[in-house]
Amino acid sequence: MKQIIKSLLVAIVAIVASLPTSAQEYGQFGFAALGGKTTGSGNANPVIVTTYEDLKRALKKNDSIPTTIYLKGEINIPRAIKVSKVANKTIYGLPGSALVNNKHTIVSDSTGILTLDGCYNFIIRNVTFKGPGAFDRDAKDNLNVLRTTRLWVDHCDFQDGQDGNFDCAKGSDFITVSWCRFRYLIAPWPVEKDDTNEDHTDDHRFSNLWGSSDKDSITDEGHLNTTFYACWWDEGCRNRMPFARYGRIHILNCLYSSEVASTCLNVRFRSNFYVENCAFTTKNAKKKAWKAIDPTKENNTFHLTITGCAGTPDGQWGQGEDYPFFYPNEYYQYKAMPATMVPFTVGDNETGAGATLEIGEPKL
């Protein structure tokens, strides 16, 4: 028996060693590495920030000088920092750090944590984002990405976004999201009694929206190309893991474990999903793994491939014949771990998805 266990451990180590690792320099994996490099700052010009004002200064508008920003301690974010037309930045979260906006409010300008708009060549690693809990009143997200190209978000922990945890729209492109954890630890805020908007919901724990409108064909058609690798949609996530329009979305070795999930993947207008070797462990996963939004709506085309996953069957589903199914190996090379290993690797609280990197403080 001991010899069998030893042989299994050796095999597991060999498989894990062959996987693409988020520690690989410059994130040379997935769409963020397609046709060039997402290098961020190249670790040049390090600065340590401990306050909201420090962080705003480090991310000043129209700045393309490579800068490596280290977050230290919990930083209170009174309103989302909008980063406009900034390039060549890397943001690292030191152990124990977090960006926190815990203010529950209907004043949209006081919500959210970080917005990238028109940015280029960004890396964000080991950052914890903490919101006040989900509330469906047109608030901002923990991280919102607009008109941004070449982005690698790795080993981040997204918690309790008031609107979403991490959304992406308006023609953003060449994105890899790896080893990130999405969750809701705070009960959702109910819709107010005087709220007459029938579209609002008492439970808006909707984690990730990729593409904000069916009408955004001019900006989004052919863009929003994203790789989600080894991400974990953990407890509290109810929907949008992700919800996507338009983009090619490769979801590889991800873990879906939320027991309150109503739907994991939301397949929307002209999206093209390839879901590979993922593990769906949420209750009744076979029925909740995916849902086509408005599938009978005129021209609501979509494509979805599921292959090698645990908890839901393989298959291809699609509407519309004017574009082909998406196959990521036609765009970049990669290796995948078996779906049965995903809960034990991605779902490891110490070394798996989330802000689990041991980033050292730089010598300035």
Secondary structure, DSSP 8 states (H G I E B T S, - for coil): -HHHHHHHHHHHHHHHHTS--TTSGGG-SSGGGTTS---TTTT-SEEEE-SHHHHHHHT-TT--S-EEEEE-SEEE-SS-EEEES-EEEEEEE-TT-EEE-----S-GGG--SEEEES-EEEEEES-EEE-S----SS---SEEEES-EEEEEES-EEE--SS-SEEEETT-EEEEEES-EEE--S------TT---TT--S---B--EE-S-TT-HHHHTT---EEEES-EE-TT--B-SSEESSSEEEEES-EE--TT-S-SEEE-TTEEEEEES-EE-STTHHHHSEEESSTTSTT--EEEEEES-BSS--EEEEE-SSS----GGGT-------GGGHHHHTT-TTTSSSS---------
